[in-house]
Amino acid sequence: SELHSIADRQAAAMAARFSPRPAIEKLLQSVDPFLAERLVRGVPDSEDEITRLGFLGMLTGRSRSPKRPPGVTDQPPKTPRIKGRIAGMSPARWGDDDVRAAL
C-alpha cells in the first residue's frame, strides 16, 4: 500500500542519515569509555538479555519480527457471535449467556 511504501522510504532515509559519532561523544561526557563500550556492545556474561546484547544487539533484534510465545499464531482468535436480546433490538449485556460464554 501507499502508506507502507512511504514508511519504507522514510525508514531508509533515517537509517542513511544515522550517525553514531555525536551520540557516543555525548555519552562519553557522562560515562567512562569502558562503560560506554559495555552499553554499546553488551556484557556477554550477563543473565539479563538486554544487558547481554547491548545497544547493537537490541538494534539487531529490532530488525526482525519478535518470537511468538508457544501456542500463539499470527491470526487473531475466533470470536463467537453474540446475539442481542429480542432479535437484536436490544444490545447484549454482560450477564447474557452468550457474553459469559465468550469470556
N, C-alpha and C positions, 0 to 999 in steps of 0.2 A: 504494500500500500504506500501511498504518498508519505504518510507520517513516518513509516519505517525507513524509507529512503532518506528523508530529511534527518532523522535521528542518526542514521548511519553516517551521513556526510558530516554532521556536527561532531559526532564522536571521533571520527577520523581526523578532523581539523584540530580538535582539542588535544588528541594524542600527539599530533605532529608539532604542536606548539609547546608541549610539556618540556620543561627544563628543570631537572632536579637540583642544579647547582645553587640557585638562590635559596631553595628550601634547606639544603644542607648547610649553607653558610649561616642562615638564621638559626638553625638547630644548634650549630657549634657555638653560638653566642651564649647559650644557656646550659649546655652539657659538654662533658669531655669527649674526645674523639672515640674512645673505646665504647662508651655508652651509645654514641651515635651509630657506630658500626653494629652493635647488637640490636638497636632499634630497626635498622635498615635490613640487615641480613638475618636476624633472628638469633636465638640461643638454642643450638641443636640438642642439648641435653634437657631442655625444659619439658615438664609434663604438660604445661599449658600449650595448646595447639597454636594460638595466636602468637605467644612469645616465641615458640619454637620456629615458626615460619618467618616472623618479622614482617616488615612493610613490603618487601619484594615478594615474599610468599603470599601475603594477603592479596597483592595485585594479581599474581598468577592465578590464585584461587577464584578471584572475581571474574576472570576471563572465561570461566566455564560455568555451566549450569550446576547448581548445588546438587549434592547427592540426596536422593529421596529416602526417607525412612522406610524400613520394611513394611510392606503392605500398602504403601501409598502409590497411587498411579497418577498419570498426568490428566486423567479425566475426573471431573467433579463427581461426587456421589449422587446417585439417583435420588430424587425427592419424590415421595409419594404424593398422589393427588389428594388435596384436602378440599372437601366439599363444604360449602356453607350450608346453613340451615334453610329450610323451606325453599328447596330448588334453587339455591344460590342467591336468593333475595336478601338473606341476612348473612353478614360476614361470619367466618369461623371464629370460635372463641377458644381460649387456652384450655378450657375444660372439656372441649369436644373430644369424642373418642378418636377421630381421625387425627387430630392435632396431637393428642397424647401419644398415640402410636408412632407418629413421626419423630417425636422427641426421644 
